[in-house]
Amino acid sequence: MNKLNIKVIALAVGFAFSAGAMAQSMSKDDYKAAKSRIVAEYKSAKAGCGSLSGNAKDICVARPRARKGRNS
């Protein structure tokens, strides 16, 4: 049981360092491009909700807003 705990801790530390390295590999230009892509997708999806009304429109607008918030 003790060996298993050590392996799990080592695996968790490895994942933590790999996530940090992945985050640092994105340049400022890549970040700006991804952010503008997310905003463009949000505006496009929100524009598609224009023909709806009431609760259906609220739900339609909430979905792209949630995706935008998750990605930005």
PDB file of N, H, CA, C and O in Angstrom:
ATOM      1  N   MET A   1       0.829  -1.190   0.000  1.00  0.00           N
ATOM      2  CA  MET A   1       0.000   0.000   0.000  1.00  0.00           C
ATOM      3  C   MET A   1       0.870   1.248   0.000  1.00  0.00           C
ATOM      4  O   MET A   1       0.526   2.237  -0.648  1.00  0.00           O
ATOM      5  N   ASN A   2       1.975   1.219   0.706  1.00  0.00           N
ATOM      6  H   ASN A   2       2.254   0.416   1.232  1.00  0.00           H
ATOM      7  CA  ASN A   2       2.863   2.372   0.796  1.00  0.00           C
ATOM      8  C   ASN A   2       3.483   2.687  -0.565  1.00  0.00           C
ATOM      9  O   ASN A   2       3.615   3.856  -0.928  1.00  0.00           O
ATOM     10  N   LYS A   3       3.866   1.653  -1.321  1.00  0.00           N
ATOM     11  H   LYS A   3       3.759   0.703  -1.026  1.00  0.00           H
ATOM     12  CA  LYS A   3       4.437   1.870  -2.649  1.00  0.00           C
ATOM     13  C   LYS A   3       3.423   2.519  -3.578  1.00  0.00           C
ATOM     14  O   LYS A   3       3.771   3.371  -4.396  1.00  0.00           O
ATOM     15  N   LEU A   4       2.176   2.112  -3.447  1.00  0.00           N
ATOM     16  H   LEU A   4       1.894   1.419  -2.784  1.00  0.00           H
ATOM     17  CA  LEU A   4       1.126   2.671  -4.282  1.00  0.00           C
ATOM     18  C   LEU A   4       0.958   4.161  -4.003  1.00  0.00           C
ATOM     19  O   LEU A   4       0.816   4.949  -4.938  1.00  0.00           O
ATOM     20  N   ASN A   5       0.972   4.552  -2.748  1.00  0.00           N
ATOM     21  H   ASN A   5       1.087   3.912  -1.989  1.00  0.00           H
ATOM     22  CA  ASN A   5       0.836   5.959  -2.398  1.00  0.00           C
ATOM     23  C   ASN A   5       1.985   6.789  -2.955  1.00  0.00           C
ATOM     24  O   ASN A   5       1.770   7.900  -3.439  1.00  0.00           O
ATOM     25  N   ILE A   6       3.190   6.264  -2.892  1.00  0.00           N
ATOM     26  H   ILE A   6       3.365   5.362  -2.498  1.00  0.00           H
ATOM     27  CA  ILE A   6       4.360   6.976  -3.409  1.00  0.00           C
ATOM     28  C   ILE A   6       4.236   7.138  -4.929  1.00  0.00           C
ATOM     29  O   ILE A   6       4.557   8.195  -5.470  1.00  0.00           O
ATOM     30  N   LYS A   7       3.776   6.102  -5.604  1.00  0.00           N
ATOM     31  H   LYS A   7       3.515   5.243  -5.164  1.00  0.00           H
ATOM     32  CA  LYS A   7       3.617   6.176  -7.056  1.00  0.00           C
ATOM     33  C   LYS A   7       2.544   7.187  -7.432  1.00  0.00           C
ATOM     34  O   LYS A   7       2.703   7.929  -8.401  1.00  0.00           O
ATOM     35  N   VAL A   8       1.461   7.220  -6.677  1.00  0.00           N
ATOM     36  H   VAL A   8       1.332   6.616  -5.890  1.00  0.00           H
ATOM     37  CA  VAL A   8       0.385   8.169  -6.966  1.00  0.00           C
ATOM     38  C   VAL A   8       0.872   9.598  -6.746  1.00  0.00           C
ATOM     39  O   VAL A   8       0.562  10.482  -7.544  1.00  0.00           O
ATOM     40  N   ILE A   9       1.618   9.833  -5.689  1.00  0.00           N
ATOM     41  H   ILE A   9       1.869   9.114  -5.041  1.00  0.00           H
ATOM     42  CA  ILE A   9       2.157  11.169  -5.418  1.00  0.00           C
ATOM     43  C   ILE A   9       3.138  11.572  -6.522  1.00  0.00           C
ATOM     44  O   ILE A   9       3.112  12.709  -6.993  1.00  0.00           O
ATOM     45  N   ALA A  10       3.991  10.648  -6.930  1.00  0.00           N
ATOM     46  H   ALA A  10       4.012   9.724  -6.547  1.00  0.00           H
ATOM     47  CA  ALA A  10       4.949  10.946  -7.998  1.00  0.00           C
ATOM     48  C   ALA A  10       4.227  11.260  -9.303  1.00  0.00           C
ATOM     49  O   ALA A  10       4.638  12.154 -10.042  1.00  0.00           O
ATOM     50  N   LEU A  11       3.163  10.535  -9.586  1.00  0.00           N
ATOM     51  H   LEU A  11       2.829   9.809  -8.986  1.00  0.00           H
ATOM     52  CA  LEU A  11       2.383  10.784 -10.791  1.00  0.00           C
ATOM     53  C   LEU A  11       1.720  12.164 -10.734  1.00  0.00           C
ATOM     54  O   LEU A  11       1.694  12.887 -11.731  1.00  0.00           O
ATOM     55  N   ALA A  12       1.190  12.520  -9.578  1.00  0.00           N
ATOM     56  H   ALA A  12       1.211  11.933  -8.768  1.00  0.00           H
ATOM     57  CA  ALA A  12       0.548  13.828  -9.423  1.00  0.00           C
ATOM     58  C   ALA A  12       1.550  14.959  -9.601  1.00  0.00           C
ATOM     59  O   ALA A  12       1.243  15.967 -10.237  1.00  0.00           O
ATOM     60  N   VAL A  13       2.740  14.798  -9.045  1.00  0.00           N
ATOM     61  H   VAL A  13       2.989  13.978  -8.529  1.00  0.00           H
ATOM     62  CA  VAL A  13       3.776  15.825  -9.199  1.00  0.00           C
ATOM     63  C   VAL A  13       4.186  15.936 -10.662  1.00  0.00           C
ATOM     64  O   VAL A  13       4.403  17.040 -11.162  1.00  0.00           O
ATOM     65  N   GLY A  14       4.294  14.816 -11.346  1.00  0.00           N
ATOM     66  H   GLY A  14       4.118  13.919 -10.940  1.00  0.00           H
ATOM     67  CA  GLY A  14       4.636  14.832 -12.769  1.00  0.00           C
ATOM     68  C   GLY A  14       3.604  15.558 -13.597  1.00  0.00           C
ATOM     69  O   GLY A  14       3.952  16.334 -14.488  1.00  0.00           O
ATOM     70  N   PHE A  15       2.329  15.314 -13.313  1.00  0.00           N
ATOM     71  H   PHE A  15       2.046  14.684 -12.590  1.00  0.00           H
ATOM     72  CA  PHE A  15       1.256  16.020 -14.023  1.00  0.00           C
ATOM     73  C   PHE A  15       1.303  17.516 -13.742  1.00  0.00           C
ATOM     74  O   PHE A  15       1.071  18.326 -14.639  1.00  0.00           O
ATOM     75  N   ALA A  16       1.601  17.879 -12.513  1.00  0.00           N
ATOM     76  H   ALA A  16       1.790  17.221 -11.785  1.00  0.00           H
ATOM     77  CA  ALA A  16       1.651  19.304 -12.162  1.00  0.00           C
ATOM     78  C   ALA A  16       2.747  20.016 -12.941  1.00  0.00           C
ATOM     79  O   ALA A  16       2.534  21.119 -13.445  1.00  0.00           O
ATOM     80  N   PHE A  17       3.906  19.402 -13.043  1.00  0.00           N
ATOM     81  H   PHE A  17       4.079  18.507 -12.633  1.00  0.00           H
ATOM     82  CA  PHE A  17       5.003  20.028 -13.782  1.00  0.00           C
ATOM     83  C   PHE A  17       4.737  20.051 -15.282  1.00  0.00           C
ATOM     84  O   PHE A  17       5.113  21.007 -15.961  1.00  0.00           O
ATOM     85  N   SER A  18       4.099  19.018 -15.803  1.00  0.00           N
ATOM     86  H   SER A  18       3.793  18.241 -15.252  1.00  0.00           H
ATOM     87  CA  SER A  18       3.832  19.003 -17.243  1.00  0.00           C
ATOM     88  C   SER A  18       2.785  20.047 -17.612  1.00  0.00           C
ATOM     89  O   SER A  18       2.870  20.638 -18.688  1.00  0.00           O
ATOM     90  N   ALA A  19       1.812  20.289 -16.760  1.00  0.00           N
ATOM     91  H   ALA A  19       1.742  19.809 -15.885  1.00  0.00           H
ATOM     92  CA  ALA A  19       0.807  21.318 -17.031  1.00  0.00           C
ATOM     93  C   ALA A  19       1.443  22.699 -17.017  1.00  0.00           C
ATOM     94  O   ALA A  19       1.088  23.552 -17.831  1.00  0.00           O
ATOM     95  N   GLY A  20       2.366  22.928 -16.115  1.00  0.00           N
ATOM     96  H   GLY A  20       2.655  22.236 -15.454  1.00  0.00           H
ATOM     97  CA  GLY A  20       3.070  24.211 -16.059  1.00  0.00           C
ATOM     98  C   GLY A  20       3.917  24.435 -17.293  1.00  0.00           C
ATOM     99  O   GLY A  20       3.973  25.548 -17.815  1.00  0.00           O
ATOM    100  N   ALA A  21       4.569  23.400 -17.760  1.00  0.00           N
ATOM    101  H   ALA A  21       4.523  22.496 -17.336  1.00  0.00           H
ATOM    102  CA  ALA A  21       5.398  23.520 -18.957  1.00  0.00           C
ATOM    103  C   ALA A  21       4.536  23.770 -20.182  1.00  0.00           C
ATOM    104  O   ALA A  21       4.929  24.525 -21.071  1.00  0.00           O
ATOM    105  N   MET A  22       3.371  23.150 -20.240  1.00  0.00           N
ATOM    106  H   MET A  22       3.051  22.537 -19.518  1.00  0.00           H
ATOM    107  CA  MET A  22       2.491  23.340 -21.370  1.00  0.00           C
ATOM    108  C   MET A  22       1.948  24.772 -21.393  1.00  0.00           C
ATOM    109  O   MET A  22       1.815  25.372 -22.460  1.00  0.00           O
ATOM    110  N   ALA A  23       1.641  25.306 -20.235  1.00  0.00           N
ATOM    111  H   ALA A  23       1.749  24.819 -19.368  1.00  0.00           H
ATOM    112  CA  ALA A  23       1.106  26.665 -20.170  1.00  0.00           C
ATOM    113  C   ALA A  23       2.162  27.687 -20.588  1.00  0.00           C
ATOM    114  O   ALA A  23       1.821  28.715 -21.172  1.00  0.00           O
ATOM    115  N   GLN A  24       3.420  27.425 -20.303  1.00  0.00           N
ATOM    116  H   GLN A  24       3.697  26.589 -19.829  1.00  0.00           H
ATOM    117  CA  GLN A  24       4.476  28.357 -20.638  1.00  0.00           C
ATOM    118  C   GLN A  24       4.848  28.303 -22.115  1.00  0.00           C
ATOM    119  O   GLN A  24       5.502  29.217 -22.616  1.00  0.00           O
ATOM    120  N   SER A  25       4.451  27.269 -22.805  1.00  0.00           N
ATOM    121  H   SER A  25       3.920  26.526 -22.397  1.00  0.00           H
ATOM    122  CA  SER A  25       4.859  27.139 -24.204  1.00  0.00           C
ATOM    123  C   SER A  25       4.011  27.997 -25.147  1.00  0.00           C
ATOM    124  O   SER A  25       4.349  28.117 -26.324  1.00  0.00           O
ATOM    125  N   MET A  26       2.935  28.586 -24.667  1.00  0.00           N
ATOM    126  H   MET A  26       2.660  28.488 -23.711  1.00  0.00           H
ATOM    127  CA  MET A  26       2.080  29.415 -25.510  1.00  0.00           C
ATOM    128  C   MET A  26       2.634  30.832 -25.559  1.00  0.00           C
ATOM    129  O   MET A  26       2.832  31.466 -24.522  1.00  0.00           O
ATOM    130  N   SER A  27       2.881  31.320 -26.754  1.00  0.00           N
ATOM    131  H   SER A  27       2.721  30.806 -27.596  1.00  0.00           H
ATOM    132  CA  SER A  27       3.411  32.676 -26.893  1.00  0.00           C
ATOM    133  C   SER A  27       2.279  33.687 -26.763  1.00  0.00           C
ATOM    134  O   SER A  27       1.102  33.326 -26.774  1.00  0.00           O
ATOM    135  N   LYS A  28       2.648  34.950 -26.640  1.00  0.00           N
ATOM    136  H   LYS A  28       3.604  35.244 -26.630  1.00  0.00           H
ATOM    137  CA  LYS A  28       1.640  36.001 -26.533  1.00  0.00           C
ATOM    138  C   LYS A  28       0.796  36.085 -27.793  1.00  0.00           C
ATOM    139  O   LYS A  28      -0.410  36.320 -27.718  1.00  0.00           O
ATOM    140  N   ASP A  29       1.418  35.895 -28.947  1.00  0.00           N
ATOM    141  H   ASP A  29       2.397  35.704 -29.007  1.00  0.00           H
ATOM    142  CA  ASP A  29       0.678  35.935 -30.208  1.00  0.00           C
ATOM    143  C   ASP A  29      -0.326  34.782 -30.296  1.00  0.00           C
ATOM    144  O   ASP A  29      -1.452  34.961 -30.759  1.00  0.00           O
ATOM    145  N   ASP A  30       0.102  33.586 -29.841  1.00  0.00           N
ATOM    146  H   ASP A  30       1.017  33.440 -29.464  1.00  0.00           H
ATOM    147  CA  ASP A  30      -0.812  32.444 -29.830  1.00  0.00           C
ATOM    148  C   ASP A  30      -1.988  32.708 -28.898  1.00  0.00           C
ATOM    149  O   ASP A  30      -3.131  32.382 -29.218  1.00  0.00           O
ATOM    150  N   TYR A  31      -1.700  33.298 -27.750  1.00  0.00           N
ATOM    151  H   TYR A  31      -0.771  33.563 -27.490  1.00  0.00           H
ATOM    152  CA  TYR A  31      -2.741  33.615 -26.772  1.00  0.00           C
ATOM    153  C   TYR A  31      -3.741  34.612 -27.349  1.00  0.00           C
ATOM    154  O   TYR A  31      -4.953  34.430 -27.232  1.00  0.00           O
ATOM    155  N   LYS A  32      -3.221  35.664 -27.972  1.00  0.00           N
ATOM    156  H   LYS A  32      -2.236  35.811 -28.068  1.00  0.00           H
ATOM    157  CA  LYS A  32      -4.106  36.681 -28.549  1.00  0.00           C
ATOM    158  C   LYS A  32      -4.961  36.089 -29.671  1.00  0.00           C
ATOM    159  O   LYS A  32      -6.144  36.408 -29.787  1.00  0.00           O
ATOM    160  N   ALA A  33      -4.358  35.226 -30.496  1.00  0.00           N
ATOM    161  H   ALA A  33      -3.397  34.967 -30.402  1.00  0.00           H
ATOM    162  CA  ALA A  33      -5.101  34.601 -31.591  1.00  0.00           C
ATOM    163  C   ALA A  33      -6.201  33.688 -31.047  1.00  0.00           C
ATOM    164  O   ALA A  33      -7.318  33.681 -31.564  1.00  0.00           O
ATOM    165  N   ALA A  34      -5.886  32.929 -30.018  1.00  0.00           N
ATOM    166  H   ALA A  34      -4.979  32.935 -29.598  1.00  0.00           H
ATOM    167  CA  ALA A  34      -6.885  32.040 -29.431  1.00  0.00           C
ATOM    168  C   ALA A  34      -8.007  32.840 -28.784  1.00  0.00           C
ATOM    169  O   ALA A  34      -9.179  32.479 -28.892  1.00  0.00           O
ATOM    170  N   LYS A  35      -7.648  33.916 -28.117  1.00  0.00           N
ATOM    171  H   LYS A  35      -6.696  34.209 -28.029  1.00  0.00           H
ATOM    172  CA  LYS A  35      -8.659  34.737 -27.463  1.00  0.00           C
ATOM    173  C   LYS A  35      -9.582  35.385 -28.496  1.00  0.00           C
ATOM    174  O   LYS A  35     -10.796  35.421 -28.294  1.00  0.00           O
ATOM    175  N   SER A  36      -9.034  35.894 -29.588  1.00  0.00           N
ATOM    176  H   SER A  36      -8.048  35.865 -29.753  1.00  0.00           H
ATOM    177  CA  SER A  36      -9.895  36.505 -30.607  1.00  0.00           C
ATOM    178  C   SER A  36     -10.740  35.448 -31.318  1.00  0.00           C
ATOM    179  O   SER A  36     -11.855  35.749 -31.746  1.00  0.00           O
ATOM    180  N   ARG A  37     -10.239  34.221 -31.454  1.00  0.00           N
ATOM    181  H   ARG A  37      -9.333  33.977 -31.107  1.00  0.00           H
ATOM    182  CA  ARG A  37     -11.038  33.137 -32.029  1.00  0.00           C
ATOM    183  C   ARG A  37     -12.222  32.824 -31.121  1.00  0.00           C
ATOM    184  O   ARG A  37     -13.334  32.611 -31.605  1.00  0.00           O
ATOM    185  N   ILE A  38     -11.995  32.794 -29.816  1.00  0.00           N
ATOM    186  H   ILE A  38     -11.092  32.966 -29.423  1.00  0.00           H
ATOM    187  CA  ILE A  38     -13.058  32.516 -28.857  1.00  0.00           C
ATOM    188  C   ILE A  38     -14.120  33.613 -28.910  1.00  0.00           C
ATOM    189  O   ILE A  38     -15.316  33.322 -28.889  1.00  0.00           O
ATOM    190  N   VAL A  39     -13.689  34.864 -28.980  1.00  0.00           N
ATOM    191  H   VAL A  39     -12.717  35.101 -28.997  1.00  0.00           H
ATOM    192  CA  VAL A  39     -14.635  35.982 -29.048  1.00  0.00           C
ATOM    193  C   VAL A  39     -15.444  35.921 -30.345  1.00  0.00           C
ATOM    194  O   VAL A  39     -16.649  36.173 -30.340  1.00  0.00           O
ATOM    195  N   ALA A  40     -14.781  35.586 -31.457  1.00  0.00           N
ATOM    196  H   ALA A  40     -13.803  35.381 -31.461  1.00  0.00           H
ATOM    197  CA  ALA A  40     -15.486  35.486 -32.736  1.00  0.00           C
ATOM    198  C   ALA A  40     -16.520  34.362 -32.709  1.00  0.00           C
ATOM    199  O   ALA A  40     -17.631  34.530 -33.211  1.00  0.00           O
ATOM    200  N   GLU A  41     -16.158  33.210 -32.123  1.00  0.00           N
ATOM    201  H   GLU A  41     -15.255  33.073 -31.715  1.00  0.00           H
ATOM    202  CA  GLU A  41     -17.102  32.104 -32.008  1.00  0.00           C
ATOM    203  C   GLU A  41     -18.285  32.498 -31.131  1.00  0.00           C
ATOM    204  O   GLU A  41     -19.424  32.135 -31.423  1.00  0.00           O
ATOM    205  N   TYR A  42     -18.020  33.235 -30.066  1.00  0.00           N
ATOM    206  H   TYR A  42     -17.095  33.530 -29.828  1.00  0.00           H
ATOM    207  CA  TYR A  42     -19.080  33.695 -29.166  1.00  0.00           C
ATOM    208  C   TYR A  42     -20.056  34.611 -29.902  1.00  0.00           C
ATOM    209  O   TYR A  42     -21.272  34.444 -29.807  1.00  0.00           O
ATOM    210  N   LYS A  43     -19.509  35.575 -30.633  1.00  0.00           N
ATOM    211  H   LYS A  43     -18.521  35.711 -30.709  1.00  0.00           H
ATOM    212  CA  LYS A  43     -20.367  36.515 -31.358  1.00  0.00           C
ATOM    213  C   LYS A  43     -21.195  35.801 -32.421  1.00  0.00           C
ATOM    214  O   LYS A  43     -22.368  36.120 -32.613  1.00  0.00           O
ATOM    215  N   SER A  44     -20.597  34.849 -33.104  1.00  0.00           N
ATOM    216  H   SER A  44     -19.644  34.590 -32.948  1.00  0.00           H
ATOM    217  CA  SER A  44     -21.303  34.098 -34.140  1.00  0.00           C
ATOM    218  C   SER A  44     -22.439  33.270 -33.533  1.00  0.00           C
ATOM    219  O   SER A  44     -23.555  33.263 -34.052  1.00  0.00           O
ATOM    220  N   ALA A  45     -22.149  32.578 -32.438  1.00  0.00           N
ATOM    221  H   ALA A  45     -21.242  32.584 -32.017  1.00  0.00           H
ATOM    222  CA  ALA A  45     -23.171  31.750 -31.795  1.00  0.00           C
ATOM    223  C   ALA A  45     -24.285  32.613 -31.215  1.00  0.00           C
ATOM    224  O   ALA A  45     -25.458  32.242 -31.277  1.00  0.00           O
ATOM    225  N   LYS A  46     -23.924  33.753 -30.656  1.00  0.00           N
ATOM    226  H   LYS A  46     -22.972  34.055 -30.605  1.00  0.00           H
ATOM    227  CA  LYS A  46     -24.924  34.646 -30.074  1.00  0.00           C
ATOM    228  C   LYS A  46     -25.802  35.245 -31.171  1.00  0.00           C
ATOM    229  O   LYS A  46     -27.000  35.437 -30.960  1.00  0.00           O
ATOM    230  N   ALA A  47     -25.235  35.539 -32.328  1.00  0.00           N
ATOM    231  H   ALA A  47     -24.263  35.383 -32.500  1.00  0.00           H
ATOM    232  CA  ALA A  47     -26.005  36.092 -33.441  1.00  0.00           C
ATOM    233  C   ALA A  47     -27.035  35.082 -33.948  1.00  0.00           C
ATOM    234  O   ALA A  47     -28.094  35.469 -34.443  1.00  0.00           O
ATOM    235  N   GLY A  48     -26.729  33.805 -33.829  1.00  0.00           N
ATOM    236  H   GLY A  48     -25.869  33.491 -33.427  1.00  0.00           H
ATOM    237  CA  GLY A  48     -27.655  32.766 -34.247  1.00  0.00           C
ATOM    238  C   GLY A  48     -28.887  32.675 -33.361  1.00  0.00           C
ATOM    239  O   GLY A  48     -29.863  32.018 -33.725  1.00  0.00           O
ATOM    240  N   CYS A  49     -28.856  33.323 -32.209  1.00  0.00           N
ATOM    241  H   CYS A  49     -28.063  33.857 -31.914  1.00  0.00           H
ATOM    242  CA  CYS A  49     -29.982  33.286 -31.275  1.00  0.00           C
ATOM    243  C   CYS A  49     -30.978  34.407 -31.531  1.00  0.00           C
ATOM    244  O   CYS A  49     -31.992  34.486 -30.838  1.00  0.00           O
ATOM    245  N   GLY A  50     -30.728  35.263 -32.486  1.00  0.00           N
ATOM    246  H   GLY A  50     -29.904  35.199 -33.049  1.00  0.00           H
ATOM    247  CA  GLY A  50     -31.555  36.431 -32.729  1.00  0.00           C
ATOM    248  C   GLY A  50     -32.998  36.128 -33.075  1.00  0.00           C
ATOM    249  O   GLY A  50     -33.887  36.916 -32.755  1.00  0.00           O
ATOM    250  N   SER A  51     -33.248  35.000 -33.724  1.00  0.00           N
ATOM    251  H   SER A  51     -32.525  34.359 -33.984  1.00  0.00           H
ATOM    252  CA  SER A  51     -34.613  34.690 -34.142  1.00  0.00           C
ATOM    253  C   SER A  51     -35.445  34.082 -33.020  1.00  0.00           C
ATOM    254  O   SER A  51     -36.660  33.946 -33.161  1.00  0.00           O
ATOM    255  N   LEU A  52     -34.820  33.720 -31.922  1.00  0.00           N
ATOM    256  H   LEU A  52     -33.833  33.830 -31.807  1.00  0.00           H
ATOM    257  CA  LEU A  52     -35.538  33.100 -30.811  1.00  0.00           C
ATOM    258  C   LEU A  52     -36.063  34.163 -29.850  1.00  0.00           C
ATOM    259  O   LEU A  52     -35.666  35.326 -29.915  1.00  0.00           O
ATOM    260  N   SER A  53     -36.958  33.746 -28.961  1.00  0.00           N
ATOM    261  H   SER A  53     -37.281  32.801 -28.909  1.00  0.00           H
ATOM    262  CA  SER A  53     -37.456  34.668 -27.954  1.00  0.00           C
ATOM    263  C   SER A  53     -37.747  33.905 -26.667  1.00  0.00           C
ATOM    264  O   SER A  53     -37.860  32.679 -26.668  1.00  0.00           O
ATOM    265  N   GLY A  54     -37.864  34.642 -25.585  1.00  0.00           N
ATOM    266  H   GLY A  54     -37.772  35.638 -25.584  1.00  0.00           H
ATOM    267  CA  GLY A  54     -38.216  34.049 -24.303  1.00  0.00           C
ATOM    268  C   GLY A  54     -37.131  33.159 -23.733  1.00  0.00           C
ATOM    269  O   GLY A  54     -35.941  33.455 -23.842  1.00  0.00           O
ATOM    270  N   ASN A  55     -37.559  32.064 -23.123  1.00  0.00           N
ATOM    271  H   ASN A  55     -38.525  31.824 -23.034  1.00  0.00           H
ATOM    272  CA  ASN A  55     -36.643  31.146 -22.459  1.00  0.00           C
ATOM    273  C   ASN A  55     -35.687  30.488 -23.454  1.00  0.00           C
ATOM    274  O   ASN A  55     -34.520  30.267 -23.131  1.00  0.00           O
ATOM    275  N   ALA A  56     -36.158  30.178 -24.634  1.00  0.00           N
ATOM    276  H   ALA A  56     -37.106  30.357 -24.896  1.00  0.00           H
ATOM    277  CA  ALA A  56     -35.297  29.550 -25.644  1.00  0.00           C
ATOM    278  C   ALA A  56     -34.121  30.464 -25.988  1.00  0.00           C
ATOM    279  O   ALA A  56     -32.998  29.995 -26.170  1.00  0.00           O
ATOM    280  N   LYS A  57     -34.386  31.773 -26.075  1.00  0.00           N
ATOM    281  H   LYS A  57     -35.299  32.154 -25.927  1.00  0.00           H
ATOM    282  CA  LYS A  57     -33.307  32.720 -26.376  1.00  0.00           C
ATOM    283  C   LYS A  57     -32.338  32.812 -25.203  1.00  0.00           C
ATOM    284  O   LYS A  57     -31.126  32.877 -25.405  1.00  0.00           O
ATOM    285  N   ASP A  58     -32.863  32.818 -23.980  1.00  0.00           N
ATOM    286  H   ASP A  58     -33.848  32.765 -23.816  1.00  0.00           H
ATOM    287  CA  ASP A  58     -32.000  32.869 -22.802  1.00  0.00           C
ATOM    288  C   ASP A  58     -31.047  31.683 -22.768  1.00  0.00           C
ATOM    289  O   ASP A  58     -29.860  31.838 -22.481  1.00  0.00           O
ATOM    290  N   ILE A  59     -31.570  30.506 -23.062  1.00  0.00           N
ATOM    291  H   ILE A  59     -32.534  30.380 -23.295  1.00  0.00           H
ATOM    292  CA  ILE A  59     -30.735  29.300 -23.077  1.00  0.00           C
ATOM    293  C   ILE A  59     -29.740  29.359 -24.223  1.00  0.00           C
ATOM    294  O   ILE A  59     -28.577  28.988 -24.064  1.00  0.00           O
ATOM    295  N   CYS A  60     -30.194  29.821 -25.365  1.00  0.00           N
ATOM    296  H   CYS A  60     -31.139  30.122 -25.494  1.00  0.00           H
ATOM    297  CA  CYS A  60     -29.319  29.913 -26.537  1.00  0.00           C
ATOM    298  C   CYS A  60     -28.155  30.866 -26.285  1.00  0.00           C
ATOM    299  O   CYS A  60     -27.036  30.596 -26.722  1.00  0.00           O
ATOM    300  N   VAL A  61     -28.396  31.967 -25.594  1.00  0.00           N
ATOM    301  H   VAL A  61     -29.305  32.186 -25.239  1.00  0.00           H
ATOM    302  CA  VAL A  61     -27.348  32.943 -25.300  1.00  0.00           C
ATOM    303  C   VAL A  61     -26.439  32.436 -24.179  1.00  0.00           C
ATOM    304  O   VAL A  61     -25.247  32.741 -24.166  1.00  0.00           O
ATOM    305  N   ALA A  62     -26.988  31.672 -23.248  1.00  0.00           N
ATOM    306  H   ALA A  62     -27.957  31.425 -23.259  1.00  0.00           H
ATOM    307  CA  ALA A  62     -26.199  31.188 -22.112  1.00  0.00           C
ATOM    308  C   ALA A  62     -25.134  30.179 -22.530  1.00  0.00           C
ATOM    309  O   ALA A  62     -24.051  30.147 -21.946  1.00  0.00           O
ATOM    310  N   ARG A  63     -25.427  29.363 -23.524  1.00  0.00           N
ATOM    311  H   ARG A  63     -26.307  29.389 -23.999  1.00  0.00           H
ATOM    312  CA  ARG A  63     -24.453  28.340 -23.942  1.00  0.00           C
ATOM    313  C   ARG A  63     -23.156  28.950 -24.462  1.00  0.00           C
ATOM    314  O   ARG A  63     -22.088  28.572 -23.982  1.00  0.00           O
ATOM    315  N   PRO A  64     -23.195  29.877 -25.421  1.00  0.00           N
ATOM    316  CA  PRO A  64     -21.917  30.451 -25.873  1.00  0.00           C
ATOM    317  C   PRO A  64     -21.221  31.245 -24.778  1.00  0.00           C
ATOM    318  O   PRO A  64     -19.992  31.289 -24.725  1.00  0.00           O
ATOM    319  N   ARG A  65     -22.003  31.874 -23.903  1.00  0.00           N
ATOM    320  H   ARG A  65     -23.001  31.839 -23.946  1.00  0.00           H
ATOM    321  CA  ARG A  65     -21.405  32.632 -22.805  1.00  0.00           C
ATOM    322  C   ARG A  65     -20.643  31.688 -21.881  1.00  0.00           C
ATOM    323  O   ARG A  65     -19.566  32.037 -21.397  1.00  0.00           O
ATOM    324  N   ALA A  66     -21.182  30.504 -21.631  1.00  0.00           N
ATOM    325  H   ALA A  66     -22.057  30.220 -22.025  1.00  0.00           H
ATOM    326  CA  ALA A  66     -20.512  29.526 -20.784  1.00  0.00           C
ATOM    327  C   ALA A  66     -19.236  29.013 -21.448  1.00  0.00           C
ATOM    328  O   ALA A  66     -18.209  28.860 -20.787  1.00  0.00           O
ATOM    329  N   ARG A  67     -19.300  28.745 -22.762  1.00  0.00           N
ATOM    330  H   ARG A  67     -20.135  28.869 -23.299  1.00  0.00           H
ATOM    331  CA  ARG A  67     -18.099  28.302 -23.473  1.00  0.00           C
ATOM    332  C   ARG A  67     -17.030  29.374 -23.476  1.00  0.00           C
ATOM    333  O   ARG A  67     -15.845  29.074 -23.328  1.00  0.00           O
ATOM    334  N   LYS A  68     -17.438  30.623 -23.642  1.00  0.00           N
ATOM    335  H   LYS A  68     -18.401  30.867 -23.762  1.00  0.00           H
ATOM    336  CA  LYS A  68     -16.480  31.729 -23.655  1.00  0.00           C
ATOM    337  C   LYS A  68     -15.827  31.864 -22.287  1.00  0.00           C
ATOM    338  O   LYS A  68     -14.614  32.058 -22.198  1.00  0.00           O
ATOM    339  N   GLY A  69     -16.603  31.766 -21.237  1.00  0.00           N
ATOM    340  H   GLY A  69     -17.588  31.609 -21.310  1.00  0.00           H
ATOM    341  CA  GLY A  69     -16.063  31.892 -19.886  1.00  0.00           C
ATOM    342  C   GLY A  69     -15.131  30.751 -19.532  1.00  0.00           C
ATOM    343  O   GLY A  69     -14.158  30.950 -18.804  1.00  0.00           O
ATOM    344  N   ARG A  70     -15.408  29.582 -20.026  1.00  0.00           N
ATOM    345  H   ARG A  70     -16.198  29.421 -20.617  1.00  0.00           H
ATOM    346  CA  ARG A  70     -14.577  28.417 -19.745  1.00  0.00           C
ATOM    347  C   ARG A  70     -13.242  28.520 -20.463  1.00  0.00           C
ATOM    348  O   ARG A  70     -12.233  28.035 -19.952  1.00  0.00           O
ATOM    349  N   ASN A  71     -13.212  29.130 -21.617  1.00  0.00           N
ATOM    350  H   ASN A  71     -14.032  29.524 -22.033  1.00  0.00           H
ATOM    351  CA  ASN A  71     -11.995  29.193 -22.435  1.00  0.00           C
ATOM    352  C   ASN A  71     -11.183  30.451 -22.232  1.00  0.00           C
ATOM    353  O   ASN A  71     -10.021  30.497 -22.636  1.00  0.00           O
ATOM    354  N   SER A  72     -11.737  31.447 -21.635  1.00  0.00           N
ATOM    355  H   SER A  72     -12.681  31.410 -21.306  1.00  0.00           H
ATOM    356  CA  SER A  72     -10.961  32.689 -21.512  1.00  0.00           C
ATOM    357  C   SER A  72     -10.389  32.861 -20.146  1.00  0.00           C
ATOM    358  O   SER A  72      -9.711  33.853 -19.881  1.00  0.00           O
TER     359      SER A  72
END
